[in-house]
Amino acid sequence: MSGDVLTQPNRPTLNPTALPVADAARLLSAAGGTRVTAEMIQADVDAGAPTNADGTINLVQYAAWLVKEASGRDD
């Protein structure tokens, strides 16, 4: 995985509970094998996906929101 968002030298460690939208997109693209753009995540945020007070994304909370949205549940 040389050169990806997870292994770049001199890059600060990513915090999965507080990722800027662009970093979340790069991480999800690298991990999932499907391209995820910042615009896609921002559209989810605009539709109600949870964010931290500073606008960053908690990947666990985001994943739970995606599952809830996919299942059509409102709880």
CHARMM internal coordinates of N, CA and C (Angstrom, degrees):
IC EDIT
DIST 1 N 1 CA 1.4489
DIST 1 CA 1 C 1.5195
ANGL 1 N 1 CA 1 C 110.61
DIST 1 C 2 N 1.2713
ANGL 1 CA 1 C 2 N 116.41
DIHE 1 N 1 CA 1 C 2 N 33.14
DIST 2 N 2 CA 1.4509
ANGL 1 C 2 N 2 CA 121.66
DIHE 1 CA 1 C 2 N 2 CA -177.69
DIST 2 CA 2 C 1.5194
ANGL 2 N 2 CA 2 C 111.49
DIHE 1 C 2 N 2 CA 2 C -58.75
DIST 2 C 3 N 1.3469
ANGL 2 CA 2 C 3 N 115.48
DIHE 2 N 2 CA 2 C 3 N 130.42
DIST 3 N 3 CA 1.4497
ANGL 2 C 3 N 3 CA 120.88
DIHE 2 CA 2 C 3 N 3 CA 174.78
DIST 3 CA 3 C 1.5163
ANGL 3 N 3 CA 3 C 114.73
DIHE 2 C 3 N 3 CA 3 C 85.80
DIST 3 C 4 N 1.3264
ANGL 3 CA 3 C 4 N 118.50
DIHE 3 N 3 CA 3 C 4 N 0.05
DIST 4 N 4 CA 1.4609
ANGL 3 C 4 N 4 CA 117.86
DIHE 3 CA 3 C 4 N 4 CA 179.55
DIST 4 CA 4 C 1.5250
ANGL 4 N 4 CA 4 C 110.56
DIHE 3 C 4 N 4 CA 4 C -84.17
DIST 4 C 5 N 1.3180
ANGL 4 CA 4 C 5 N 116.32
DIHE 4 N 4 CA 4 C 5 N 177.03
DIST 5 N 5 CA 1.4613
ANGL 4 C 5 N 5 CA 122.15
DIHE 4 CA 4 C 5 N 5 CA -174.68
DIST 5 CA 5 C 1.5270
ANGL 5 N 5 CA 5 C 112.13
DIHE 4 C 5 N 5 CA 5 C -61.89
DIST 5 C 6 N 1.3218
ANGL 5 CA 5 C 6 N 118.52
DIHE 5 N 5 CA 5 C 6 N -21.73
DIST 6 N 6 CA 1.4532
ANGL 5 C 6 N 6 CA 121.32
DIHE 5 CA 5 C 6 N 6 CA -176.34
DIST 6 CA 6 C 1.5161
ANGL 6 N 6 CA 6 C 113.50
DIHE 5 C 6 N 6 CA 6 C -86.99
DIST 6 C 7 N 1.3275
ANGL 6 CA 6 C 7 N 119.02
DIHE 6 N 6 CA 6 C 7 N -19.81
DIST 7 N 7 CA 1.4573
ANGL 6 C 7 N 7 CA 120.30
DIHE 6 CA 6 C 7 N 7 CA -171.57
DIST 7 CA 7 C 1.5250
ANGL 7 N 7 CA 7 C 114.37
DIHE 6 C 7 N 7 CA 7 C -125.66
DIST 7 C 8 N 1.2926
ANGL 7 CA 7 C 8 N 118.82
DIHE 7 N 7 CA 7 C 8 N 14.44
DIST 8 N 8 CA 1.4578
ANGL 7 C 8 N 8 CA 120.01
DIHE 7 CA 7 C 8 N 8 CA -178.85
DIST 8 CA 8 C 1.5242
ANGL 8 N 8 CA 8 C 109.58
DIHE 7 C 8 N 8 CA 8 C -70.19
DIST 8 C 9 N 1.3381
ANGL 8 CA 8 C 9 N 117.08
DIHE 8 N 8 CA 8 C 9 N 127.99
DIST 9 N 9 CA 1.4578
ANGL 8 C 9 N 9 CA 119.38
DIHE 8 CA 8 C 9 N 9 CA 178.34
DIST 9 CA 9 C 1.5232
ANGL 9 N 9 CA 9 C 111.07
DIHE 8 C 9 N 9 CA 9 C -66.47
DIST 9 C 10 N 1.3108
ANGL 9 CA 9 C 10 N 115.67
DIHE 9 N 9 CA 9 C 10 N 151.11
DIST 10 N 10 CA 1.4663
ANGL 9 C 10 N 10 CA 123.10
DIHE 9 CA 9 C 10 N 10 CA 177.65
DIST 10 CA 10 C 1.5235
ANGL 10 N 10 CA 10 C 113.43
DIHE 9 C 10 N 10 CA 10 C 62.95
DIST 10 C 11 N 1.3181
ANGL 10 CA 10 C 11 N 116.69
DIHE 10 N 10 CA 10 C 11 N 19.97
DIST 11 N 11 CA 1.4643
ANGL 10 C 11 N 11 CA 120.60
DIHE 10 CA 10 C 11 N 11 CA 176.49
DIST 11 CA 11 C 1.5174
ANGL 11 N 11 CA 11 C 108.11
DIHE 10 C 11 N 11 CA 11 C -104.07
DIST 11 C 12 N 1.3288
ANGL 11 CA 11 C 12 N 117.97
DIHE 11 N 11 CA 11 C 12 N 135.50
DIST 12 N 12 CA 1.4637
ANGL 11 C 12 N 12 CA 119.05
DIHE 11 CA 11 C 12 N 12 CA 178.16
DIST 12 CA 12 C 1.5248
ANGL 12 N 12 CA 12 C 111.17
DIHE 11 C 12 N 12 CA 12 C -58.43
DIST 12 C 13 N 1.3047
ANGL 12 CA 12 C 13 N 116.23
DIHE 12 N 12 CA 12 C 13 N 149.54
DIST 13 N 13 CA 1.4558
ANGL 12 C 13 N 13 CA 121.26
DIHE 12 CA 12 C 13 N 13 CA 177.27
DIST 13 CA 13 C 1.5202
ANGL 13 N 13 CA 13 C 109.58
DIHE 12 C 13 N 13 CA 13 C -63.74
DIST 13 C 14 N 1.3163
ANGL 13 CA 13 C 14 N 116.10
DIHE 13 N 13 CA 13 C 14 N 137.48
DIST 14 N 14 CA 1.4569
ANGL 13 C 14 N 14 CA 120.75
DIHE 13 CA 13 C 14 N 14 CA 178.28
DIST 14 CA 14 C 1.5206
ANGL 14 N 14 CA 14 C 110.09
DIHE 13 C 14 N 14 CA 14 C -82.10
DIST 14 C 15 N 1.3122
ANGL 14 CA 14 C 15 N 116.62
DIHE 14 N 14 CA 14 C 15 N 138.94
DIST 15 N 15 CA 1.4550
ANGL 14 C 15 N 15 CA 122.61
DIHE 14 CA 14 C 15 N 15 CA 177.88
DIST 15 CA 15 C 1.5272
ANGL 15 N 15 CA 15 C 107.67
DIHE 14 C 15 N 15 CA 15 C -103.61
DIST 15 C 16 N 1.3355
ANGL 15 CA 15 C 16 N 118.67
DIHE 15 N 15 CA 15 C 16 N 110.50
DIST 16 N 16 CA 1.4709
ANGL 15 C 16 N 16 CA 120.21
DIHE 15 CA 15 C 16 N 16 CA -176.11
DIST 16 CA 16 C 1.5246
ANGL 16 N 16 CA 16 C 114.07
DIHE 15 C 16 N 16 CA 16 C -66.45
DIST 16 C 17 N 1.3271
ANGL 16 CA 16 C 17 N 117.72
DIHE 16 N 16 CA 16 C 17 N -9.34
DIST 17 N 17 CA 1.4615
ANGL 16 C 17 N 17 CA 119.68
DIHE 16 CA 16 C 17 N 17 CA 177.07
DIST 17 CA 17 C 1.5272
ANGL 17 N 17 CA 17 C 112.22
DIHE 16 C 17 N 17 CA 17 C -97.72
DIST 17 C 18 N 1.3333
ANGL 17 CA 17 C 18 N 116.87
DIHE 17 N 17 CA 17 C 18 N -0.75
DIST 18 N 18 CA 1.4671
ANGL 17 C 18 N 18 CA 120.05
DIHE 17 CA 17 C 18 N 18 CA -179.50
DIST 18 CA 18 C 1.5271
ANGL 18 N 18 CA 18 C 110.05
DIHE 17 C 18 N 18 CA 18 C -155.70
DIST 18 C 19 N 1.3261
ANGL 18 CA 18 C 19 N 115.71
DIHE 18 N 18 CA 18 C 19 N 70.61
DIST 19 N 19 CA 1.4641
ANGL 18 C 19 N 19 CA 121.02
DIHE 18 CA 18 C 19 N 19 CA -178.89
DIST 19 CA 19 C 1.5235
ANGL 19 N 19 CA 19 C 110.82
DIHE 18 C 19 N 19 CA 19 C -103.36
DIST 19 C 20 N 1.3287
ANGL 19 CA 19 C 20 N 117.30
DIHE 19 N 19 CA 19 C 20 N 132.31
DIST 20 N 20 CA 1.4622
ANGL 19 C 20 N 20 CA 118.31
DIHE 19 CA 19 C 20 N 20 CA 168.72
DIST 20 CA 20 C 1.5389
ANGL 20 N 20 CA 20 C 108.69
DIHE 19 C 20 N 20 CA 20 C -59.04
DIST 20 C 21 N 1.3087
ANGL 20 CA 20 C 21 N 116.81
DIHE 20 N 20 CA 20 C 21 N 151.64
DIST 21 N 21 CA 1.4660
ANGL 20 C 21 N 21 CA 121.62
DIHE 20 CA 20 C 21 N 21 CA -176.63
DIST 21 CA 21 C 1.5306
ANGL 21 N 21 CA 21 C 111.47
DIHE 20 C 21 N 21 CA 21 C -53.11
DIST 21 C 22 N 1.3110
ANGL 21 CA 21 C 22 N 118.39
DIHE 21 N 21 CA 21 C 22 N -44.68
DIST 22 N 22 CA 1.4713
ANGL 21 C 22 N 22 CA 120.88
DIHE 21 CA 21 C 22 N 22 CA -178.51
DIST 22 CA 22 C 1.5273
ANGL 22 N 22 CA 22 C 111.47
DIHE 21 C 22 N 22 CA 22 C -62.72
DIST 22 C 23 N 1.3393
ANGL 22 CA 22 C 23 N 117.37
DIHE 22 N 22 CA 22 C 23 N -41.46
DIST 23 N 23 CA 1.4621
ANGL 22 C 23 N 23 CA 120.22
DIHE 22 CA 22 C 23 N 23 CA 178.21
DIST 23 CA 23 C 1.5248
ANGL 23 N 23 CA 23 C 111.04
DIHE 22 C 23 N 23 CA 23 C -67.61
DIST 23 C 24 N 1.3258
ANGL 23 CA 23 C 24 N 117.19
DIHE 23 N 23 CA 23 C 24 N -38.59
DIST 24 N 24 CA 1.4679
ANGL 23 C 24 N 24 CA 120.55
DIHE 23 CA 23 C 24 N 24 CA 177.30
DIST 24 CA 24 C 1.5247
ANGL 24 N 24 CA 24 C 109.93
DIHE 23 C 24 N 24 CA 24 C -60.94
DIST 24 C 25 N 1.3168
ANGL 24 CA 24 C 25 N 117.01
DIHE 24 N 24 CA 24 C 25 N -41.50
DIST 25 N 25 CA 1.4653
ANGL 24 C 25 N 25 CA 120.91
DIHE 24 CA 24 C 25 N 25 CA 178.98
DIST 25 CA 25 C 1.5236
ANGL 25 N 25 CA 25 C 110.97
DIHE 24 C 25 N 25 CA 25 C -63.09
DIST 25 C 26 N 1.3217
ANGL 25 CA 25 C 26 N 117.10
DIHE 25 N 25 CA 25 C 26 N -45.69
DIST 26 N 26 CA 1.4685
ANGL 25 C 26 N 26 CA 120.16
DIHE 25 CA 25 C 26 N 26 CA 179.33
DIST 26 CA 26 C 1.5251
ANGL 26 N 26 CA 26 C 111.33
DIHE 25 C 26 N 26 CA 26 C -63.52
DIST 26 C 27 N 1.3251
ANGL 26 CA 26 C 27 N 117.26
DIHE 26 N 26 CA 26 C 27 N -43.05
DIST 27 N 27 CA 1.4574
ANGL 26 C 27 N 27 CA 121.17
DIHE 26 CA 26 C 27 N 27 CA -179.64
DIST 27 CA 27 C 1.5242
ANGL 27 N 27 CA 27 C 111.08
DIHE 26 C 27 N 27 CA 27 C -64.67
DIST 27 C 28 N 1.3256
ANGL 27 CA 27 C 28 N 117.52
DIHE 27 N 27 CA 27 C 28 N -46.08
DIST 28 N 28 CA 1.4641
ANGL 27 C 28 N 28 CA 120.67
DIHE 27 CA 27 C 28 N 28 CA 179.96
DIST 28 CA 28 C 1.5214
ANGL 28 N 28 CA 28 C 111.18
DIHE 27 C 28 N 28 CA 28 C -65.58
DIST 28 C 29 N 1.3119
ANGL 28 CA 28 C 29 N 117.91
DIHE 28 N 28 CA 28 C 29 N -36.19
DIST 29 N 29 CA 1.4654
ANGL 28 C 29 N 29 CA 120.88
DIHE 28 CA 28 C 29 N 29 CA 176.83
DIST 29 CA 29 C 1.5228
ANGL 29 N 29 CA 29 C 110.61
DIHE 28 C 29 N 29 CA 29 C -64.73
DIST 29 C 30 N 1.3239
ANGL 29 CA 29 C 30 N 116.71
DIHE 29 N 29 CA 29 C 30 N -44.21
DIST 30 N 30 CA 1.4644
ANGL 29 C 30 N 30 CA 121.39
DIHE 29 CA 29 C 30 N 30 CA -178.70
DIST 30 CA 30 C 1.5286
ANGL 30 N 30 CA 30 C 111.23
DIHE 29 C 30 N 30 CA 30 C -67.43
DIST 30 C 31 N 1.3086
ANGL 30 CA 30 C 31 N 116.90
DIHE 30 N 30 CA 30 C 31 N -38.64
DIST 31 N 31 CA 1.4663
ANGL 30 C 31 N 31 CA 120.91
DIHE 30 CA 30 C 31 N 31 CA -175.47
DIST 31 CA 31 C 1.5226
ANGL 31 N 31 CA 31 C 113.03
DIHE 30 C 31 N 31 CA 31 C -81.89
DIST 31 C 32 N 1.3197
ANGL 31 CA 31 C 32 N 116.82
DIHE 31 N 31 CA 31 C 32 N -31.16
DIST 32 N 32 CA 1.4478
ANGL 31 C 32 N 32 CA 119.51
DIHE 31 CA 31 C 32 N 32 CA -171.54
DIST 32 CA 32 C 1.5063
ANGL 32 N 32 CA 32 C 116.70
DIHE 31 C 32 N 32 CA 32 C -98.88
DIST 32 C 33 N 1.3054
ANGL 32 CA 32 C 33 N 117.78
DIHE 32 N 32 CA 32 C 33 N -14.39
DIST 33 N 33 CA 1.4500
ANGL 32 C 33 N 33 CA 119.71
DIHE 32 CA 32 C 33 N 33 CA -179.53
DIST 33 CA 33 C 1.5190
ANGL 33 N 33 CA 33 C 113.70
DIHE 32 C 33 N 33 CA 33 C 78.28
DIST 33 C 34 N 1.3145
ANGL 33 CA 33 C 34 N 117.76
DIHE 33 N 33 CA 33 C 34 N 1.83
DIST 34 N 34 CA 1.4578
ANGL 33 C 34 N 34 CA 123.40
DIHE 33 CA 33 C 34 N 34 CA 176.78
DIST 34 CA 34 C 1.5196
ANGL 34 N 34 CA 34 C 107.39
DIHE 33 C 34 N 34 CA 34 C -121.73
DIST 34 C 35 N 1.3119
ANGL 34 CA 34 C 35 N 117.06
DIHE 34 N 34 CA 34 C 35 N 136.76
DIST 35 N 35 CA 1.4641
ANGL 34 C 35 N 35 CA 119.88
DIHE 34 CA 34 C 35 N 35 CA -178.34
DIST 35 CA 35 C 1.5221
ANGL 35 N 35 CA 35 C 110.07
DIHE 34 C 35 N 35 CA 35 C -68.43
DIST 35 C 36 N 1.3243
ANGL 35 CA 35 C 36 N 115.03
DIHE 35 N 35 CA 35 C 36 N 126.12
DIST 36 N 36 CA 1.4584
ANGL 35 C 36 N 36 CA 122.79
DIHE 35 CA 35 C 36 N 36 CA 174.28
DIST 36 CA 36 C 1.5176
ANGL 36 N 36 CA 36 C 105.96
DIHE 35 C 36 N 36 CA 36 C -119.18
DIST 36 C 37 N 1.3200
ANGL 36 CA 36 C 37 N 116.75
DIHE 36 N 36 CA 36 C 37 N 128.05
DIST 37 N 37 CA 1.4621
ANGL 36 C 37 N 37 CA 120.18
DIHE 36 CA 36 C 37 N 37 CA -178.81
DIST 37 CA 37 C 1.5267
ANGL 37 N 37 CA 37 C 109.99
DIHE 36 C 37 N 37 CA 37 C -104.02
DIST 37 C 38 N 1.3179
ANGL 37 CA 37 C 38 N 114.45
DIHE 37 N 37 CA 37 C 38 N 159.87
DIST 38 N 38 CA 1.4653
ANGL 37 C 38 N 38 CA 119.85
DIHE 37 CA 37 C 38 N 38 CA 175.20
DIST 38 CA 38 C 1.5267
ANGL 38 N 38 CA 38 C 110.10
DIHE 37 C 38 N 38 CA 38 C -60.52
DIST 38 C 39 N 1.3305
ANGL 38 CA 38 C 39 N 116.14
DIHE 38 N 38 CA 38 C 39 N -34.24
DIST 39 N 39 CA 1.4685
ANGL 38 C 39 N 39 CA 120.08
DIHE 38 CA 38 C 39 N 39 CA 179.26
DIST 39 CA 39 C 1.5289
ANGL 39 N 39 CA 39 C 111.28
DIHE 38 C 39 N 39 CA 39 C -64.88
DIST 39 C 40 N 1.3279
ANGL 39 CA 39 C 40 N 116.87
DIHE 39 N 39 CA 39 C 40 N -36.55
DIST 40 N 40 CA 1.4649
ANGL 39 C 40 N 40 CA 120.54
DIHE 39 CA 39 C 40 N 40 CA 178.33
DIST 40 CA 40 C 1.5292
ANGL 40 N 40 CA 40 C 110.28
DIHE 39 C 40 N 40 CA 40 C -65.19
DIST 40 C 41 N 1.3201
ANGL 40 CA 40 C 41 N 116.31
DIHE 40 N 40 CA 40 C 41 N -44.26
DIST 41 N 41 CA 1.4679
ANGL 40 C 41 N 41 CA 119.77
DIHE 40 CA 40 C 41 N 41 CA 179.61
DIST 41 CA 41 C 1.5210
ANGL 41 N 41 CA 41 C 109.89
DIHE 40 C 41 N 41 CA 41 C -68.00
DIST 41 C 42 N 1.3284
ANGL 41 CA 41 C 42 N 117.36
DIHE 41 N 41 CA 41 C 42 N -41.64
DIST 42 N 42 CA 1.4618
ANGL 41 C 42 N 42 CA 120.03
DIHE 41 CA 41 C 42 N 42 CA 178.74
DIST 42 CA 42 C 1.5194
ANGL 42 N 42 CA 42 C 110.90
DIHE 41 C 42 N 42 CA 42 C -61.17
DIST 42 C 43 N 1.3271
ANGL 42 CA 42 C 43 N 118.39
DIHE 42 N 42 CA 42 C 43 N -37.52
DIST 43 N 43 CA 1.4683
ANGL 42 C 43 N 43 CA 121.15
DIHE 42 CA 42 C 43 N 43 CA 176.84
DIST 43 CA 43 C 1.5312
ANGL 43 N 43 CA 43 C 110.13
DIHE 42 C 43 N 43 CA 43 C -62.26
DIST 43 C 44 N 1.3400
ANGL 43 CA 43 C 44 N 116.50
DIHE 43 N 43 CA 43 C 44 N -38.94
DIST 44 N 44 CA 1.4671
ANGL 43 C 44 N 44 CA 119.69
DIHE 43 CA 43 C 44 N 44 CA 176.59
DIST 44 CA 44 C 1.5248
ANGL 44 N 44 CA 44 C 110.60
DIHE 43 C 44 N 44 CA 44 C -65.54
DIST 44 C 45 N 1.3284
ANGL 44 CA 44 C 45 N 117.38
DIHE 44 N 44 CA 44 C 45 N -42.25
DIST 45 N 45 CA 1.4711
ANGL 44 C 45 N 45 CA 120.87
DIHE 44 CA 44 C 45 N 45 CA 177.42
DIST 45 CA 45 C 1.5250
ANGL 45 N 45 CA 45 C 109.66
DIHE 44 C 45 N 45 CA 45 C -60.23
DIST 45 C 46 N 1.3207
ANGL 45 CA 45 C 46 N 116.20
DIHE 45 N 45 CA 45 C 46 N -43.89
DIST 46 N 46 CA 1.4719
ANGL 45 C 46 N 46 CA 120.31
DIHE 45 CA 45 C 46 N 46 CA 178.54
DIST 46 CA 46 C 1.5254
ANGL 46 N 46 CA 46 C 111.56
DIHE 45 C 46 N 46 CA 46 C -62.83
DIST 46 C 47 N 1.3450
ANGL 46 CA 46 C 47 N 116.47
DIHE 46 N 46 CA 46 C 47 N -27.81
DIST 47 N 47 CA 1.4670
ANGL 46 C 47 N 47 CA 121.61
DIHE 46 CA 46 C 47 N 47 CA 179.49
DIST 47 CA 47 C 1.5226
ANGL 47 N 47 CA 47 C 112.59
DIHE 46 C 47 N 47 CA 47 C -88.53
DIST 47 C 48 N 1.3341
ANGL 47 CA 47 C 48 N 117.12
DIHE 47 N 47 CA 47 C 48 N 0.70
DIST 48 N 48 CA 1.4615
ANGL 47 C 48 N 48 CA 119.56
DIHE 47 CA 47 C 48 N 48 CA 175.45
DIST 48 CA 48 C 1.5082
ANGL 48 N 48 CA 48 C 116.83
DIHE 47 C 48 N 48 CA 48 C 117.23
DIST 48 C 49 N 1.3260
ANGL 48 CA 48 C 49 N 118.52
DIHE 48 N 48 CA 48 C 49 N 3.34
DIST 49 N 49 CA 1.4713
ANGL 48 C 49 N 49 CA 119.96
DIHE 48 CA 48 C 49 N 49 CA 176.93
DIST 49 CA 49 C 1.5270
ANGL 49 N 49 CA 49 C 108.41
DIHE 48 C 49 N 49 CA 49 C -60.66
DIST 49 C 50 N 1.3290
ANGL 49 CA 49 C 50 N 116.49
DIHE 49 N 49 CA 49 C 50 N 141.26
DIST 50 N 50 CA 1.4640
ANGL 49 C 50 N 50 CA 119.31
DIHE 49 CA 49 C 50 N 50 CA -176.66
DIST 50 CA 50 C 1.5253
ANGL 50 N 50 CA 50 C 112.57
DIHE 49 C 50 N 50 CA 50 C -71.25
DIST 50 C 51 N 1.3134
ANGL 50 CA 50 C 51 N 114.83
DIHE 50 N 50 CA 50 C 51 N 146.06
DIST 51 N 51 CA 1.4589
ANGL 50 C 51 N 51 CA 121.78
DIHE 50 CA 50 C 51 N 51 CA 173.61
DIST 51 CA 51 C 1.5236
ANGL 51 N 51 CA 51 C 108.11
DIHE 50 C 51 N 51 CA 51 C -133.71
DIST 51 C 52 N 1.3010
ANGL 51 CA 51 C 52 N 115.67
DIHE 51 N 51 CA 51 C 52 N 161.36
DIST 52 N 52 CA 1.4565
ANGL 51 C 52 N 52 CA 121.01
DIHE 51 CA 51 C 52 N 52 CA 172.02
DIST 52 CA 52 C 1.5278
ANGL 52 N 52 CA 52 C 108.28
DIHE 51 C 52 N 52 CA 52 C -75.05
DIST 52 C 53 N 1.3210
ANGL 52 CA 52 C 53 N 116.63
DIHE 52 N 52 CA 52 C 53 N 167.63
DIST 53 N 53 CA 1.4664
ANGL 52 C 53 N 53 CA 121.49
DIHE 52 CA 52 C 53 N 53 CA -178.55
DIST 53 CA 53 C 1.5260
ANGL 53 N 53 CA 53 C 112.48
DIHE 52 C 53 N 53 CA 53 C -56.74
DIST 53 C 54 N 1.3409
ANGL 53 CA 53 C 54 N 116.71
DIHE 53 N 53 CA 53 C 54 N -28.92
DIST 54 N 54 CA 1.4635
ANGL 53 C 54 N 54 CA 120.17
DIHE 53 CA 53 C 54 N 54 CA -179.28
DIST 54 CA 54 C 1.5232
ANGL 54 N 54 CA 54 C 113.24
DIHE 53 C 54 N 54 CA 54 C -90.35
DIST 54 C 55 N 1.3399
ANGL 54 CA 54 C 55 N 117.62
DIHE 54 N 54 CA 54 C 55 N 5.71
DIST 55 N 55 CA 1.4598
ANGL 54 C 55 N 55 CA 122.06
DIHE 54 CA 54 C 55 N 55 CA 177.77
DIST 55 CA 55 C 1.5140
ANGL 55 N 55 CA 55 C 114.70
DIHE 54 C 55 N 55 CA 55 C 89.58
DIST 55 C 56 N 1.3347
ANGL 55 CA 55 C 56 N 117.14
DIHE 55 N 55 CA 55 C 56 N -1.18
DIST 56 N 56 CA 1.4558
ANGL 55 C 56 N 56 CA 120.05
DIHE 55 CA 55 C 56 N 56 CA 178.18
DIST 56 CA 56 C 1.5238
ANGL 56 N 56 CA 56 C 110.22
DIHE 55 C 56 N 56 CA 56 C -78.54
DIST 56 C 57 N 1.3292
ANGL 56 CA 56 C 57 N 114.87
DIHE 56 N 56 CA 56 C 57 N 166.91
DIST 57 N 57 CA 1.4624
ANGL 56 C 57 N 57 CA 122.25
DIHE 56 CA 56 C 57 N 57 CA -176.56
DIST 57 CA 57 C 1.5263
ANGL 57 N 57 CA 57 C 109.96
DIHE 56 C 57 N 57 CA 57 C -108.23
DIST 57 C 58 N 1.3280
ANGL 57 CA 57 C 58 N 115.96
DIHE 57 N 57 CA 57 C 58 N 132.46
DIST 58 N 58 CA 1.4604
ANGL 57 C 58 N 58 CA 122.28
DIHE 57 CA 57 C 58 N 58 CA 169.38
DIST 58 CA 58 C 1.5266
ANGL 58 N 58 CA 58 C 105.00
DIHE 57 C 58 N 58 CA 58 C -94.21
DIST 58 C 59 N 1.3334
ANGL 58 CA 58 C 59 N 117.53
DIHE 58 N 58 CA 58 C 59 N 114.32
DIST 59 N 59 CA 1.4615
ANGL 58 C 59 N 59 CA 120.58
DIHE 58 CA 58 C 59 N 59 CA -174.36
DIST 59 CA 59 C 1.5259
ANGL 59 N 59 CA 59 C 113.30
DIHE 58 C 59 N 59 CA 59 C -60.70
DIST 59 C 60 N 1.3230
ANGL 59 CA 59 C 60 N 118.14
DIHE 59 N 59 CA 59 C 60 N -33.89
DIST 60 N 60 CA 1.4699
ANGL 59 C 60 N 60 CA 120.23
DIHE 59 CA 59 C 60 N 60 CA 179.01
DIST 60 CA 60 C 1.5247
ANGL 60 N 60 CA 60 C 110.02
DIHE 59 C 60 N 60 CA 60 C -67.79
DIST 60 C 61 N 1.3242
ANGL 60 CA 60 C 61 N 116.98
DIHE 60 N 60 CA 60 C 61 N -46.62
DIST 61 N 61 CA 1.4691
ANGL 60 C 61 N 61 CA 120.29
DIHE 60 CA 60 C 61 N 61 CA 178.87
DIST 61 CA 61 C 1.5274
ANGL 61 N 61 CA 61 C 111.01
DIHE 60 C 61 N 61 CA 61 C -65.65
DIST 61 C 62 N 1.3164
ANGL 61 CA 61 C 62 N 116.75
DIHE 61 N 61 CA 61 C 62 N -37.93
DIST 62 N 62 CA 1.4677
ANGL 61 C 62 N 62 CA 121.02
DIHE 61 CA 61 C 62 N 62 CA 178.97
DIST 62 CA 62 C 1.5229
ANGL 62 N 62 CA 62 C 110.08
DIHE 61 C 62 N 62 CA 62 C -64.88
DIST 62 C 63 N 1.3296
ANGL 62 CA 62 C 63 N 116.93
DIHE 62 N 62 CA 62 C 63 N -44.99
DIST 63 N 63 CA 1.4655
ANGL 62 C 63 N 63 CA 120.66
DIHE 62 CA 62 C 63 N 63 CA 179.00
DIST 63 CA 63 C 1.5308
ANGL 63 N 63 CA 63 C 110.55
DIHE 62 C 63 N 63 CA 63 C -61.53
DIST 63 C 64 N 1.3235
ANGL 63 CA 63 C 64 N 117.40
DIHE 63 N 63 CA 63 C 64 N -42.35
DIST 64 N 64 CA 1.4638
ANGL 63 C 64 N 64 CA 120.73
DIHE 63 CA 63 C 64 N 64 CA 178.48
DIST 64 CA 64 C 1.5324
ANGL 64 N 64 CA 64 C 110.44
DIHE 63 C 64 N 64 CA 64 C -62.84
DIST 64 C 65 N 1.3200
ANGL 64 CA 64 C 65 N 116.64
DIHE 64 N 64 CA 64 C 65 N -39.64
DIST 65 N 65 CA 1.4690
ANGL 64 C 65 N 65 CA 120.27
DIHE 64 CA 64 C 65 N 65 CA 178.29
DIST 65 CA 65 C 1.5291
ANGL 65 N 65 CA 65 C 110.53
DIHE 64 C 65 N 65 CA 65 C -64.26
DIST 65 C 66 N 1.3377
ANGL 65 CA 65 C 66 N 116.63
DIHE 65 N 65 CA 65 C 66 N -42.26
DIST 66 N 66 CA 1.4637
ANGL 65 C 66 N 66 CA 120.22
DIHE 65 CA 65 C 66 N 66 CA 178.68
DIST 66 CA 66 C 1.5255
ANGL 66 N 66 CA 66 C 111.57
DIHE 65 C 66 N 66 CA 66 C -61.63
DIST 66 C 67 N 1.3288
ANGL 66 CA 66 C 67 N 116.93
DIHE 66 N 66 CA 66 C 67 N -41.97
DIST 67 N 67 CA 1.4669
ANGL 66 C 67 N 67 CA 120.89
DIHE 66 CA 66 C 67 N 67 CA 178.81
DIST 67 CA 67 C 1.5239
ANGL 67 N 67 CA 67 C 109.57
DIHE 66 C 67 N 67 CA 67 C -63.61
DIST 67 C 68 N 1.3311
ANGL 67 CA 67 C 68 N 116.83
DIHE 67 N 67 CA 67 C 68 N -44.94
DIST 68 N 68 CA 1.4665
ANGL 67 C 68 N 68 CA 120.50
DIHE 67 CA 67 C 68 N 68 CA 178.86
DIST 68 CA 68 C 1.5244
ANGL 68 N 68 CA 68 C 110.88
DIHE 67 C 68 N 68 CA 68 C -60.66
DIST 68 C 69 N 1.3217
ANGL 68 CA 68 C 69 N 116.90
DIHE 68 N 68 CA 68 C 69 N -43.83
DIST 69 N 69 CA 1.4628
ANGL 68 C 69 N 69 CA 121.03
DIHE 68 CA 68 C 69 N 69 CA 178.48
DIST 69 CA 69 C 1.5371
ANGL 69 N 69 CA 69 C 111.65
DIHE 68 C 69 N 69 CA 69 C -62.68
DIST 69 C 70 N 1.3086
ANGL 69 CA 69 C 70 N 116.59
DIHE 69 N 69 CA 69 C 70 N -41.60
DIST 70 N 70 CA 1.4567
ANGL 69 C 70 N 70 CA 121.06
DIHE 69 CA 69 C 70 N 70 CA -179.23
DIST 70 CA 70 C 1.5207
ANGL 70 N 70 CA 70 C 111.93
DIHE 69 C 70 N 70 CA 70 C -67.15
DIST 70 C 71 N 1.3276
ANGL 70 CA 70 C 71 N 116.11
DIHE 70 N 70 CA 70 C 71 N -31.00
DIST 71 N 71 CA 1.4689
ANGL 70 C 71 N 71 CA 119.64
DIHE 70 CA 70 C 71 N 71 CA -178.67
DIST 71 CA 71 C 1.5267
ANGL 71 N 71 CA 71 C 112.12
DIHE 70 C 71 N 71 CA 71 C -85.56
DIST 71 C 72 N 1.3336
ANGL 71 CA 71 C 72 N 116.92
DIHE 71 N 71 CA 71 C 72 N -13.21
DIST 72 N 72 CA 1.4527
ANGL 71 C 72 N 72 CA 120.68
DIHE 71 CA 71 C 72 N 72 CA 179.68
DIST 72 CA 72 C 1.5119
ANGL 72 N 72 CA 72 C 113.99
DIHE 71 C 72 N 72 CA 72 C 78.37
DIST 72 C 73 N 1.3342
ANGL 72 CA 72 C 73 N 117.05
DIHE 72 N 72 CA 72 C 73 N 13.78
DIST 73 N 73 CA 1.4654
ANGL 72 C 73 N 73 CA 121.25
DIHE 72 CA 72 C 73 N 73 CA -179.61
DIST 73 CA 73 C 1.5178
ANGL 73 N 73 CA 73 C 111.00
DIHE 72 C 73 N 73 CA 73 C -86.69
DIST 73 C 74 N 1.3287
ANGL 73 CA 73 C 74 N 116.55
DIHE 73 N 73 CA 73 C 74 N 149.35
DIST 74 N 74 CA 1.4649
ANGL 73 C 74 N 74 CA 121.19
DIHE 73 CA 73 C 74 N 74 CA -179.16
DIST 74 CA 74 C 1.5261
ANGL 74 N 74 CA 74 C 113.08
DIHE 73 C 74 N 74 CA 74 C -112.88
DIST 74 C 75 N 1.3337
ANGL 74 CA 74 C 75 N 119.48
DIHE 74 N 74 CA 74 C 75 N 12.90
DIST 75 N 75 CA 1.4648
ANGL 74 C 75 N 75 CA 119.39
DIHE 74 CA 74 C 75 N 75 CA -177.25
DIST 75 CA 75 C 1.4736
ANGL 75 N 75 CA 75 C 114.41
DIHE 74 C 75 N 75 CA 75 C -92.47
END
COOR INIT
IC SEED 1 N 1 CA 1 C
IC BUILD
